[in-house]
Structures are given as C-alpha cells and as structure tokens.
C-alpha cells in the first residue's frame, strides 16, 4: 500500500490553511477508482485513516480530507477536543463547501497516474453522510456511487437538503441507518427513502437492527461488530458494482 498526507489548495484555503488530506491506494494493478472518504464529526484521527486503508486495500484510491481546515489545523474530539467545539465546527460546514472541496480532491486525483476518476465513489458517516449523497446530485456525471452510514440531516427544510438532490443523481445511493438514532430518527430515514423512490434514484435504505448512532466505528462506544462488518460488506458491494466497470 502507498500512503501520503498532502496539503491541498482549495477555493477557501490559504498557504497557512491547506486542506490536509490522507491519500492511500494499492501499490500495484492501478489505476484505481477514486473514493472520497469523509470523516465524521469527531474529526480526523487514526481510526479514519485505518478505515481508509481498509477500503483502499480492495483496490481503491482513497482520499480522506480534514474538512474543518477553514477554522482549525487539527481537531479530534477524542484527543483534546470538546463537544461544544465539535458542534460549532460542524455547524459552520455546508454542503456547498464540501462540493467545492470535492472538486479540489478530484483535480488532485486526476493528476495522479495511480487514480482513475471516470467513476467516483463517496462515503460519509454521521455528519458527512449527507455530504456523500449531496455530491451525487451535484456531480451526477462524476459520482457513480454514494454511501451514507448513520448519516444525519438527509432530509431538512433547507433548499440544499440532500433528499432534493436525488432526482439529479445518476449513481446508486445506499443509506445504512441505525435502529436507534436521535440524530437520524425513523421519520427522517423513511422520508428519505420515499424521496429516493419518487425520484427514481437507484439504491436502497437498510436498517441495522440493535444499533445506535456510530455503530460502524470500532473505537466509538456504540460500535457493534456484526453491524460494522455488514456495513463494510455493503460498501464493498456498492463500489465493486459501480466503480469497477
């Protein structure tokens, strides 16, 4: 495996505030399809990098950006960060900001012979679940598969609600929802699935019984091993069918 940490320039970055991005991909048999791997709200940390490595080992060029770069160089809730600061950083990040960031990520990957951007995948967790879906609608010619796991704010009253993008999405959208999740209650998940079907967007929504918000992360209290392994299986299947064609 080849990995690096790169300082990317974006529309909102400066020399002092680059979007620090973890990049990992197999050493051989490339080029590999790009997958943009979005961190959850607690921030960039080794667990995120380990998950990116696991995905990349199956034949992907994975980029995991530090999305809070506009305000902080580093943030990790589990290593000195506070919940109040996390929610502040999270609330200051918009769907359109992430679209802008994704364009910089894709531009970087396009210049790397190890990557192919003909078909791109996105995956997000918690805070970033809606980012993955929103991108599918904003970049239908680029995003072939999008996955959200215990994602929040998939249906809102705002004009940029992810569910309103489903009619524009050309790729497949998968949503994995926790059985108990105050951040993503059943009525929101059901509303999203109804919107997906009405829009004619390919994909599905799946409930993960016996889980709570954050079940996919091995180092978070809500971790459920069987459910987490199922999430990996679903993600690999989604990307294999849509990116390796």
Protein Blocks (a to p, Z undefined) as FASTA:
>chain_A
ZZdddddddfkbcfklccdddddddfbhpacddddddddfkopcfklmmmmmmmmmnopa
cddddfklmmombdcfkgopafklmmmmmmmpcfklmmmmmmmmmmmmmmpmkbcckbcc
dddehjlmmmmmmmmmmmmmlmmbdcdehiehkbccbfklfklmmmmpmbdcdddddfbd
fklcfklmmmmmmmmmmnopacdddddehiaehilpmkbmklcfklmmmmmmmmmmmmmm
mmmZZ
